[in-house]
């Protein structure tokens, strides 16, 4: 018998545009960051912490992205407000 599994999108529960932006930032860092230990962090746990269903506004989402990038402890990895 063949078992079929549904693949769930990583950000399926993300509800707002701000949350989608934070999720996309997490994804970019996940793919591009050279140190795959993410400075000793559980990067999936970081996603769960920062990619949450709602932020009150864009400024709060941008602050979360800055904090997430800053948690890597790398002076060359940062978020610049668009």
N, C-alpha and C positions, 0 to 999 in steps of 0.2 A: 504494500500500500504506500502511496505517496502522501506525505504529510506536507501540507501547505502552511506557510507562515506569512502573516501579514507584517510588512516592515512599516513601522511607525516613523513618521518624520520626527527628527530630534526636537523640533520646536512646535509640535502640533498643538500644545496647550497654550501657546503664547497668544494673548488676546488683543494687545494694543500695538500700534505702530512703534511706540517707544520700546516695548518689549522685543519686538522684532529687530529693531536696531541694535539693542544690547545682544541679542542672540546672534546676529550677524557679526558683531565685533568679536564675540567669543569664538565663533567659527573661523574667522580670519586669523585670530591669534593661534587657534588650535592647529591650523594648517601651516602657518608661516613661521611660528616660533621655532628656533633652531634647537633649543634644549628641550627634548621631549619628556623630561621629568618635570618641566614647568617649574623649575627652581624648587623641586621637592614637593610640589602641590599635587593633590588629586584634582586634576583639571575638570573631571566630570562633576565633582562636588562644587567646584567654582561655578560651573554652569548652573547647577541647581540653586546656588545662592543668589546669583545675579540675574538669571533669565527667569523672572517671575511674571505672573500674570498682569501686573499693572504698575505703572509709575505715574505719579500725579502730573508730570509734564516732561517735556524734552530735556530741560535742564537737569532734572533728577536722573534721567536715563544717562545723560552724558557724564554726570558725576559718578554713576555706577561703572561706566566704561573706564573712566580714568582710574578709579579705585581697583578695578579688575586688572588693568594693564600694570598699574603700580605694584600690585601684589607679586608680580614676577621679579621685582627687584633688579630690573635691568634699565639702566639710564637711557638706553637707546630705544626702548619700547614705551611709547606713550600715545595718548589720544589727543589729537588736535581738533578742536571744535570746528565743524564745517562752516 
